[in-house]
Amino acid sequence: MKFKSNCWGTAFRMMPTGSILEERDTPFKRIKNTWKYCAADPFVFVHNNKTYIFAELINVLNKRGEIGYCIYDAGVFTKWTSVIQEPYHLSYPFIFEQDGNIYIIPESNKGNNLCVYEATDFPEKWKKIRVLKQNVKYVDTTFLEDNGRIFAFTYDISDQNNKKLLMYSCGKEMIPEDESYITISNDDAVARPGGKFFDFNGKTIRVSQNCKEYYGKGLVFSEIKSIDSASYIENNLMTLSPEDIVFEPAITPAGIHTYNSNELIEVIDFKTTSFKPAYLIGRFSSLIRRTFKGTKNE
């Protein structure tokens, strides 16, 4: 039985939005995982002058993703705290504030839905308030506001032989205005979203994942050239591979797939192979459950 497994983690550096496009010598420092959780898909959010990182927390006991956060405080981060759990996998916590309220739209394709959660007591308590789409396999949905219009970009994996990036217009509540979707790309090298849109040197940048040969192969940064409800054009600016990222202390990551930032901090995730005691607990628990289930069925 093998007890080493692929494990995702997150890292940060105190540099402003988009710095990664021009300066990669300043190292990223790792945010510690816990005994129970490995973190991925980090998003930056500032509230009441505190910097939060919201992320997918992969529970190593059951390999199911939950949504959680940590806080940047005096140069270090607090421990990860899980705040949203479902009986299915959650990831990619797209977090935003609107009209004084804070929302998260996580990836939940294992639940065959796309839902909105509102903070009822930030950051600890959240309530599911709206189902945007039912019976869908949408992954890493990312929203962009442009000239008063809101566009949703989502990676549709319902057809495993033809995964594709869709774009549609939606209203303030993030609900599609109609069923008019356009397919932007079905190229695994650029289609899947990898973080929030951001502005850099007068350009609007889309972040995507390079999944062409394997999950986490790299990040792609593309400039939006034009966008409206019926068309979209972008120009690829740069692709980053795991070996392009400098870490302190030094590591050799096997994958990267998310980048987010604000005016103070950049965050990414990375994949390594490591041993965690919880892997052992989780595997034996799974074995016991399967054995018990088999006994009941006899």
Contacts in CASP RR format, 6 or more apart in sequence:
PFRMAT RR
TARGET T0000
AUTHOR 0000-0000-0000
METHOD contacts of the structure
MODEL  1
MKFKSNCWGTAFRMMPTGSILEERDTPFKRIKNTWKYCAADPFVFVHNNK
TYIFAELINVLNKRGEIGYCIYDAGVFTKWTSVIQEPYHLSYPFIFEQDG
NIYIIPESNKGNNLCVYEATDFPEKWKKIRVLKQNVKYVDTTFLEDNGRI
FAFTYDISDQNNKKLLMYSCGKEMIPEDESYITISNDDAVARPGGKFFDF
NGKTIRVSQNCKEYYGKGLVFSEIKSIDSASYIENNLMTLSPEDIVFEPA
ITPAGIHTYNSNELIEVIDFKTTSFKPAYLIGRFSSLIRRTFKGTKNE
1 283 0 8 1.000
3 275 0 8 1.000
3 279 0 8 1.000
3 280 0 8 1.000
3 283 0 8 1.000
4 273 0 8 1.000
4 274 0 8 1.000
4 275 0 8 1.000
4 279 0 8 1.000
5 60 0 8 1.000
5 273 0 8 1.000
5 274 0 8 1.000
5 275 0 8 1.000
5 276 0 8 1.000
5 279 0 8 1.000
6 254 0 8 1.000
6 271 0 8 1.000
6 272 0 8 1.000
6 273 0 8 1.000
7 33 0 8 1.000
7 38 0 8 1.000
7 60 0 8 1.000
7 271 0 8 1.000
7 272 0 8 1.000
7 273 0 8 1.000
7 274 0 8 1.000
7 276 0 8 1.000
8 38 0 8 1.000
8 39 0 8 1.000
8 40 0 8 1.000
8 58 0 8 1.000
8 269 0 8 1.000
8 270 0 8 1.000
8 271 0 8 1.000
9 30 0 8 1.000
9 31 0 8 1.000
9 33 0 8 1.000
9 38 0 8 1.000
9 39 0 8 1.000
9 40 0 8 1.000
9 269 0 8 1.000
9 270 0 8 1.000
9 271 0 8 1.000
9 272 0 8 1.000
10 30 0 8 1.000
10 31 0 8 1.000
10 39 0 8 1.000
10 40 0 8 1.000
10 42 0 8 1.000
10 53 0 8 1.000
10 55 0 8 1.000
10 267 0 8 1.000
10 268 0 8 1.000
10 269 0 8 1.000
10 270 0 8 1.000
11 28 0 8 1.000
11 29 0 8 1.000
11 30 0 8 1.000
11 31 0 8 1.000
11 247 0 8 1.000
11 267 0 8 1.000
11 268 0 8 1.000
11 269 0 8 1.000
11 270 0 8 1.000
12 28 0 8 1.000
12 29 0 8 1.000
12 31 0 8 1.000
12 42 0 8 1.000
12 53 0 8 1.000
12 72 0 8 1.000
12 77 0 8 1.000
12 265 0 8 1.000
12 266 0 8 1.000
12 267 0 8 1.000
12 268 0 8 1.000
13 26 0 8 1.000
13 27 0 8 1.000
13 28 0 8 1.000
13 29 0 8 1.000
13 265 0 8 1.000
13 266 0 8 1.000
14 264 0 8 1.000
14 265 0 8 1.000
15 23 0 8 1.000
15 26 0 8 1.000
15 261 0 8 1.000
15 265 0 8 1.000
15 266 0 8 1.000
16 261 0 8 1.000
16 262 0 8 1.000
16 263 0 8 1.000
16 264 0 8 1.000
16 266 0 8 1.000
17 198 0 8 1.000
17 199 0 8 1.000
17 200 0 8 1.000
17 261 0 8 1.000
17 262 0 8 1.000
17 263 0 8 1.000
17 266 0 8 1.000
18 198 0 8 1.000
18 200 0 8 1.000
18 205 0 8 1.000
18 261 0 8 1.000
18 266 0 8 1.000
19 26 0 8 1.000
19 261 0 8 1.000
19 266 0 8 1.000
20 240 0 8 1.000
20 259 0 8 1.000
20 261 0 8 1.000
20 266 0 8 1.000
20 268 0 8 1.000
21 200 0 8 1.000
21 205 0 8 1.000
21 221 0 8 1.000
21 237 0 8 1.000
21 238 0 8 1.000
24 240 0 8 1.000
24 244 0 8 1.000
24 245 0 8 1.000
24 246 0 8 1.000
25 246 0 8 1.000
26 246 0 8 1.000
27 246 0 8 1.000
27 247 0 8 1.000
27 248 0 8 1.000
28 245 0 8 1.000
28 246 0 8 1.000
28 247 0 8 1.000
28 248 0 8 1.000
28 266 0 8 1.000
28 268 0 8 1.000
29 247 0 8 1.000
29 248 0 8 1.000
30 247 0 8 1.000
30 249 0 8 1.000
30 251 0 8 1.000
31 39 0 8 1.000
31 42 0 8 1.000
31 53 0 8 1.000
31 70 0 8 1.000
31 77 0 8 1.000
32 77 0 8 1.000
32 79 0 8 1.000
33 39 0 8 1.000
33 80 0 8 1.000
34 79 0 8 1.000
34 80 0 8 1.000
35 276 0 8 1.000
35 277 0 8 1.000
35 278 0 8 1.000
36 59 0 8 1.000
36 60 0 8 1.000
36 61 0 8 1.000
36 278 0 8 1.000
37 57 0 8 1.000
37 58 0 8 1.000
37 59 0 8 1.000
37 60 0 8 1.000
37 66 0 8 1.000
37 80 0 8 1.000
37 82 0 8 1.000
38 57 0 8 1.000
38 58 0 8 1.000
38 60 0 8 1.000
38 276 0 8 1.000
39 55 0 8 1.000
39 56 0 8 1.000
39 57 0 8 1.000
39 58 0 8 1.000
39 80 0 8 1.000
39 269 0 8 1.000
40 55 0 8 1.000
40 56 0 8 1.000
40 58 0 8 1.000
40 91 0 8 1.000
40 257 0 8 1.000
40 258 0 8 1.000
40 269 0 8 1.000
41 55 0 8 1.000
41 56 0 8 1.000
41 91 0 8 1.000
41 92 0 8 1.000
41 93 0 8 1.000
41 107 0 8 1.000
41 140 0 8 1.000
41 257 0 8 1.000
41 258 0 8 1.000
41 269 0 8 1.000
42 53 0 8 1.000
42 54 0 8 1.000
42 55 0 8 1.000
42 258 0 8 1.000
42 260 0 8 1.000
42 267 0 8 1.000
42 268 0 8 1.000
42 269 0 8 1.000
43 53 0 8 1.000
43 54 0 8 1.000
43 55 0 8 1.000
43 93 0 8 1.000
43 94 0 8 1.000
43 95 0 8 1.000
43 195 0 8 1.000
43 196 0 8 1.000
43 260 0 8 1.000
43 267 0 8 1.000
44 51 0 8 1.000
44 52 0 8 1.000
44 53 0 8 1.000
44 260 0 8 1.000
44 261 0 8 1.000
44 262 0 8 1.000
44 265 0 8 1.000
44 267 0 8 1.000
45 51 0 8 1.000
45 52 0 8 1.000
45 53 0 8 1.000
45 54 0 8 1.000
45 95 0 8 1.000
45 97 0 8 1.000
45 102 0 8 1.000
46 52 0 8 1.000
46 262 0 8 1.000
47 97 0 8 1.000
47 102 0 8 1.000
47 122 0 8 1.000
47 123 0 8 1.000
50 71 0 8 1.000
50 72 0 8 1.000
50 73 0 8 1.000
51 71 0 8 1.000
51 72 0 8 1.000
51 262 0 8 1.000
51 264 0 8 1.000
51 265 0 8 1.000
52 69 0 8 1.000
52 70 0 8 1.000
52 71 0 8 1.000
52 72 0 8 1.000
52 123 0 8 1.000
53 69 0 8 1.000
53 70 0 8 1.000
53 71 0 8 1.000
53 72 0 8 1.000
53 77 0 8 1.000
53 267 0 8 1.000
54 67 0 8 1.000
54 68 0 8 1.000
54 69 0 8 1.000
54 93 0 8 1.000
54 95 0 8 1.000
54 104 0 8 1.000
54 123 0 8 1.000
55 67 0 8 1.000
55 68 0 8 1.000
55 69 0 8 1.000
55 70 0 8 1.000
55 80 0 8 1.000
55 93 0 8 1.000
55 269 0 8 1.000
56 65 0 8 1.000
56 66 0 8 1.000
56 67 0 8 1.000
56 68 0 8 1.000
56 90 0 8 1.000
56 91 0 8 1.000
56 92 0 8 1.000
56 93 0 8 1.000
56 106 0 8 1.000
57 65 0 8 1.000
57 66 0 8 1.000
57 67 0 8 1.000
57 68 0 8 1.000
57 80 0 8 1.000
57 82 0 8 1.000
58 64 0 8 1.000
58 65 0 8 1.000
58 66 0 8 1.000
59 65 0 8 1.000
59 66 0 8 1.000
59 82 0 8 1.000
60 276 0 8 1.000
60 278 0 8 1.000
60 279 0 8 1.000
60 282 0 8 1.000
61 278 0 8 1.000
61 281 0 8 1.000
61 282 0 8 1.000
61 285 0 8 1.000
62 282 0 8 1.000
62 285 0 8 1.000
62 286 0 8 1.000
64 88 0 8 1.000
64 89 0 8 1.000
65 89 0 8 1.000
65 90 0 8 1.000
65 91 0 8 1.000
66 82 0 8 1.000
66 83 0 8 1.000
66 84 0 8 1.000
66 85 0 8 1.000
66 90 0 8 1.000
67 82 0 8 1.000
67 83 0 8 1.000
67 84 0 8 1.000
67 85 0 8 1.000
67 90 0 8 1.000
67 91 0 8 1.000
67 93 0 8 1.000
67 104 0 8 1.000
67 106 0 8 1.000
67 117 0 8 1.000
67 126 0 8 1.000
68 80 0 8 1.000
68 81 0 8 1.000
68 82 0 8 1.000
68 83 0 8 1.000
68 84 0 8 1.000
68 93 0 8 1.000
69 80 0 8 1.000
69 81 0 8 1.000
69 83 0 8 1.000
69 123 0 8 1.000
70 77 0 8 1.000
70 78 0 8 1.000
70 79 0 8 1.000
70 80 0 8 1.000
70 81 0 8 1.000
71 77 0 8 1.000
71 78 0 8 1.000
72 265 0 8 1.000
81 123 0 8 1.000
81 124 0 8 1.000
83 123 0 8 1.000
83 124 0 8 1.000
83 125 0 8 1.000
83 126 0 8 1.000
84 90 0 8 1.000
84 93 0 8 1.000
84 104 0 8 1.000
84 106 0 8 1.000
84 117 0 8 1.000
84 126 0 8 1.000
86 108 0 8 1.000
86 111 0 8 1.000
88 108 0 8 1.000
88 110 0 8 1.000
88 111 0 8 1.000
89 108 0 8 1.000
89 109 0 8 1.000
89 110 0 8 1.000
90 106 0 8 1.000
90 107 0 8 1.000
90 108 0 8 1.000
91 106 0 8 1.000
91 107 0 8 1.000
91 140 0 8 1.000
92 106 0 8 1.000
92 107 0 8 1.000
92 139 0 8 1.000
92 140 0 8 1.000
92 141 0 8 1.000
92 193 0 8 1.000
92 258 0 8 1.000
93 104 0 8 1.000
93 105 0 8 1.000
93 106 0 8 1.000
94 104 0 8 1.000
94 105 0 8 1.000
94 106 0 8 1.000
94 141 0 8 1.000
94 142 0 8 1.000
94 143 0 8 1.000
94 196 0 8 1.000
95 102 0 8 1.000
95 103 0 8 1.000
95 104 0 8 1.000
96 102 0 8 1.000
96 103 0 8 1.000
96 143 0 8 1.000
97 103 0 8 1.000
98 172 0 8 1.000
101 118 0 8 1.000
101 119 0 8 1.000
102 118 0 8 1.000
102 119 0 8 1.000
102 122 0 8 1.000
103 116 0 8 1.000
103 117 0 8 1.000
103 118 0 8 1.000
103 119 0 8 1.000
104 116 0 8 1.000
104 117 0 8 1.000
104 119 0 8 1.000
104 126 0 8 1.000
105 114 0 8 1.000
105 115 0 8 1.000
105 116 0 8 1.000
105 117 0 8 1.000
105 132 0 8 1.000
105 141 0 8 1.000
105 143 0 8 1.000
105 174 0 8 1.000
106 115 0 8 1.000
106 117 0 8 1.000
107 138 0 8 1.000
107 139 0 8 1.000
107 140 0 8 1.000
107 141 0 8 1.000
108 114 0 8 1.000
108 115 0 8 1.000
109 136 0 8 1.000
109 137 0 8 1.000
109 138 0 8 1.000
109 139 0 8 1.000
109 157 0 8 1.000
112 134 0 8 1.000
112 135 0 8 1.000
112 136 0 8 1.000
112 137 0 8 1.000
113 131 0 8 1.000
113 132 0 8 1.000
113 133 0 8 1.000
113 134 0 8 1.000
113 135 0 8 1.000
113 136 0 8 1.000
114 131 0 8 1.000
114 132 0 8 1.000
114 133 0 8 1.000
114 136 0 8 1.000
114 138 0 8 1.000
114 141 0 8 1.000
114 154 0 8 1.000
115 128 0 8 1.000
115 130 0 8 1.000
115 131 0 8 1.000
115 132 0 8 1.000
116 128 0 8 1.000
116 129 0 8 1.000
116 130 0 8 1.000
116 131 0 8 1.000
116 132 0 8 1.000
116 173 0 8 1.000
116 174 0 8 1.000
117 126 0 8 1.000
117 127 0 8 1.000
117 128 0 8 1.000
117 129 0 8 1.000
118 126 0 8 1.000
118 127 0 8 1.000
118 129 0 8 1.000
119 125 0 8 1.000
119 126 0 8 1.000
120 126 0 8 1.000
120 127 0 8 1.000
130 173 0 8 1.000
130 174 0 8 1.000
130 175 0 8 1.000
132 174 0 8 1.000
132 175 0 8 1.000
132 176 0 8 1.000
133 176 0 8 1.000
136 156 0 8 1.000
136 158 0 8 1.000
137 156 0 8 1.000
137 157 0 8 1.000
137 158 0 8 1.000
138 154 0 8 1.000
138 155 0 8 1.000
138 156 0 8 1.000
138 157 0 8 1.000
139 154 0 8 1.000
139 155 0 8 1.000
139 156 0 8 1.000
139 157 0 8 1.000
139 192 0 8 1.000
140 154 0 8 1.000
140 155 0 8 1.000
140 192 0 8 1.000
140 193 0 8 1.000
140 194 0 8 1.000
140 195 0 8 1.000
140 209 0 8 1.000
141 152 0 8 1.000
141 153 0 8 1.000
141 154 0 8 1.000
141 155 0 8 1.000
141 193 0 8 1.000
142 152 0 8 1.000
142 153 0 8 1.000
142 154 0 8 1.000
142 193 0 8 1.000
142 194 0 8 1.000
142 195 0 8 1.000
142 196 0 8 1.000
142 197 0 8 1.000
143 150 0 8 1.000
143 151 0 8 1.000
143 152 0 8 1.000
143 153 0 8 1.000
143 170 0 8 1.000
143 174 0 8 1.000
144 150 0 8 1.000
144 151 0 8 1.000
144 153 0 8 1.000
144 197 0 8 1.000
144 204 0 8 1.000
144 206 0 8 1.000
144 227 0 8 1.000
145 151 0 8 1.000
146 204 0 8 1.000
146 227 0 8 1.000
149 169 0 8 1.000
149 228 0 8 1.000
149 229 0 8 1.000
150 169 0 8 1.000
150 170 0 8 1.000
150 171 0 8 1.000
150 172 0 8 1.000
150 174 0 8 1.000
151 167 0 8 1.000
151 168 0 8 1.000
151 169 0 8 1.000
151 170 0 8 1.000
151 227 0 8 1.000
151 229 0 8 1.000
152 167 0 8 1.000
152 168 0 8 1.000
152 169 0 8 1.000
152 170 0 8 1.000
152 174 0 8 1.000
152 176 0 8 1.000
153 165 0 8 1.000
153 166 0 8 1.000
153 167 0 8 1.000
153 184 0 8 1.000
153 193 0 8 1.000
153 206 0 8 1.000
154 165 0 8 1.000
154 166 0 8 1.000
154 167 0 8 1.000
154 168 0 8 1.000
154 193 0 8 1.000
155 163 0 8 1.000
155 164 0 8 1.000
155 165 0 8 1.000
155 166 0 8 1.000
155 191 0 8 1.000
155 192 0 8 1.000
155 193 0 8 1.000
156 163 0 8 1.000
156 164 0 8 1.000
156 165 0 8 1.000
156 166 0 8 1.000
157 163 0 8 1.000
162 186 0 8 1.000
163 186 0 8 1.000
163 188 0 8 1.000
163 191 0 8 1.000
163 192 0 8 1.000
164 183 0 8 1.000
164 184 0 8 1.000
164 185 0 8 1.000
164 186 0 8 1.000
164 191 0 8 1.000
165 183 0 8 1.000
165 184 0 8 1.000
165 185 0 8 1.000
165 186 0 8 1.000
165 190 0 8 1.000
165 191 0 8 1.000
165 192 0 8 1.000
165 193 0 8 1.000
165 208 0 8 1.000
166 181 0 8 1.000
166 182 0 8 1.000
166 183 0 8 1.000
166 184 0 8 1.000
167 181 0 8 1.000
167 182 0 8 1.000
167 184 0 8 1.000
167 232 0 8 1.000
168 176 0 8 1.000
168 177 0 8 1.000
168 180 0 8 1.000
168 181 0 8 1.000
168 182 0 8 1.000
169 176 0 8 1.000
169 177 0 8 1.000
169 178 0 8 1.000
169 180 0 8 1.000
169 229 0 8 1.000
170 176 0 8 1.000
170 177 0 8 1.000
171 177 0 8 1.000
180 229 0 8 1.000
180 230 0 8 1.000
182 230 0 8 1.000
182 231 0 8 1.000
182 232 0 8 1.000
184 191 0 8 1.000
184 232 0 8 1.000
184 234 0 8 1.000
185 191 0 8 1.000
187 212 0 8 1.000
188 210 0 8 1.000
188 211 0 8 1.000
188 212 0 8 1.000
189 210 0 8 1.000
189 211 0 8 1.000
189 212 0 8 1.000
189 220 0 8 1.000
190 208 0 8 1.000
190 210 0 8 1.000
190 220 0 8 1.000
190 222 0 8 1.000
190 236 0 8 1.000
191 208 0 8 1.000
191 211 0 8 1.000
192 208 0 8 1.000
192 209 0 8 1.000
192 211 0 8 1.000
193 206 0 8 1.000
193 207 0 8 1.000
193 208 0 8 1.000
193 209 0 8 1.000
194 207 0 8 1.000
194 208 0 8 1.000
194 209 0 8 1.000
194 219 0 8 1.000
194 257 0 8 1.000
194 258 0 8 1.000
194 259 0 8 1.000
195 207 0 8 1.000
195 258 0 8 1.000
195 259 0 8 1.000
195 260 0 8 1.000
196 207 0 8 1.000
196 260 0 8 1.000
197 204 0 8 1.000
197 205 0 8 1.000
197 206 0 8 1.000
197 207 0 8 1.000
197 224 0 8 1.000
198 204 0 8 1.000
198 205 0 8 1.000
198 207 0 8 1.000
198 261 0 8 1.000
199 205 0 8 1.000
203 223 0 8 1.000
203 224 0 8 1.000
204 223 0 8 1.000
204 224 0 8 1.000
205 221 0 8 1.000
205 222 0 8 1.000
205 223 0 8 1.000
205 224 0 8 1.000
205 237 0 8 1.000
206 221 0 8 1.000
206 222 0 8 1.000
206 223 0 8 1.000
206 224 0 8 1.000
206 234 0 8 1.000
207 219 0 8 1.000
207 220 0 8 1.000
207 221 0 8 1.000
207 258 0 8 1.000
207 259 0 8 1.000
207 260 0 8 1.000
208 219 0 8 1.000
208 220 0 8 1.000
208 222 0 8 1.000
209 215 0 8 1.000
209 216 0 8 1.000
209 217 0 8 1.000
209 218 0 8 1.000
209 219 0 8 1.000
209 220 0 8 1.000
209 257 0 8 1.000
209 258 0 8 1.000
210 216 0 8 1.000
210 217 0 8 1.000
210 218 0 8 1.000
210 219 0 8 1.000
210 220 0 8 1.000
210 239 0 8 1.000
211 217 0 8 1.000
211 257 0 8 1.000
215 257 0 8 1.000
216 242 0 8 1.000
216 255 0 8 1.000
216 256 0 8 1.000
216 257 0 8 1.000
216 271 0 8 1.000
217 241 0 8 1.000
217 255 0 8 1.000
218 239 0 8 1.000
218 240 0 8 1.000
218 241 0 8 1.000
218 242 0 8 1.000
218 255 0 8 1.000
218 256 0 8 1.000
218 257 0 8 1.000
219 239 0 8 1.000
219 240 0 8 1.000
219 256 0 8 1.000
219 257 0 8 1.000
219 258 0 8 1.000
219 259 0 8 1.000
219 268 0 8 1.000
220 236 0 8 1.000
220 238 0 8 1.000
220 239 0 8 1.000
220 240 0 8 1.000
221 236 0 8 1.000
221 237 0 8 1.000
221 238 0 8 1.000
221 239 0 8 1.000
221 240 0 8 1.000
222 234 0 8 1.000
222 235 0 8 1.000
222 236 0 8 1.000
222 237 0 8 1.000
223 234 0 8 1.000
223 235 0 8 1.000
223 237 0 8 1.000
224 232 0 8 1.000
224 233 0 8 1.000
224 234 0 8 1.000
225 233 0 8 1.000
225 234 0 8 1.000
225 235 0 8 1.000
226 232 0 8 1.000
226 233 0 8 1.000
227 233 0 8 1.000
240 256 0 8 1.000
241 256 0 8 1.000
242 252 0 8 1.000
242 253 0 8 1.000
242 254 0 8 1.000
242 255 0 8 1.000
242 256 0 8 1.000
242 270 0 8 1.000
242 271 0 8 1.000
243 252 0 8 1.000
243 253 0 8 1.000
245 253 0 8 1.000
245 256 0 8 1.000
245 268 0 8 1.000
245 270 0 8 1.000
247 253 0 8 1.000
247 270 0 8 1.000
251 270 0 8 1.000
251 272 0 8 1.000
253 270 0 8 1.000
253 271 0 8 1.000
253 272 0 8 1.000
254 271 0 8 1.000
254 272 0 8 1.000
254 273 0 8 1.000
255 270 0 8 1.000
255 271 0 8 1.000
256 268 0 8 1.000
256 269 0 8 1.000
256 270 0 8 1.000
256 271 0 8 1.000
257 269 0 8 1.000
258 267 0 8 1.000
258 268 0 8 1.000
258 269 0 8 1.000
259 266 0 8 1.000
259 267 0 8 1.000
259 268 0 8 1.000
260 266 0 8 1.000
260 267 0 8 1.000
261 267 0 8 1.000
END
